[in-house]
Amino acid sequence: MPKRKKSIERIRIIGGSGYLGRALYREFQSFYETFGTFCHPDEFWENHGAFFNYNSSQDELLPILESLRPSHVIVCMWSVHEAGLSAMESLVQYAYLHKTHLTLLSNVMVFDAVDHYPSQSKHRPQSVTQTGKYFIKLERLIQKLPDDQWLIARIAMVIGVNSPVVQDIKMKLAQDEPIEVFPNLIVSATTRDMVVKQLHYLINQKASGIIHCASTDLIHHIDLVAEICALLGRECPRLTHVYNSNKETYLALMSDNEPWPNHLQISIQEVITQGTLSHIETTKSLLKS
């Protein structure tokens, strides 16, 4: 794993009010000068001295960067694709001029066209969806920087009480609607807490390159959903079986880099248990959850 030489003193999290972003802020604020951005008007974030309003479709990113001069920027925002790409271009230009290190939280969807094997970081991304193609373009932009100035952390499906995956399952269960499952699809997953711990480790190690953040083993999508439903109290949920292929296919990340330390490895069963049974966020605990 390549290492970069510059120490980190000030971190800016683009998308700091999001599901992953606020967890990263909570983790890093005790160790670095940490700042975040939020997109939509909100009294909580507006009154938080370390957060700045930034909407990639309306605002310029450069003034925020110039006002703080961060040594490290973590990008974990979801954006309109055209605006997101424009913001990344500006960020890369800024980083090149100021020797700023960039970390991009990318997505397993960059491999949604690769279905015959789990995807490792050395594999070439291939996508047929707009989401996957968007993240591939973001990855290519950040890789224009010198090798020791960028880190791409591809994230597997995130399981957690307030993650989109579990929230959708809970909504379907509450409304007694069928949940789509893909019996022939094999996936990997992770939890938000593990992603945050892994990223903190990578930053401390001054890591650069492409890293995969995922469980150490895999599971069929239908089994993943069934086990989550069981932990939520529904042993026999209504399921709609979707078959995109007669053969088993993969949408899974596997790591081929140096092994994670033991405390940064997580099995798929631990993902399901920890992610489904973790406590529920409230408005007052946005930065504590």
Order of alpha helices (4+ residues) and beta strands (2+ residues): beta-alpha-beta-alpha-beta-alpha-beta-alpha-beta-alpha-beta-beta-alpha-beta-beta-beta-alpha-beta-beta-alpha-beta-beta-alpha
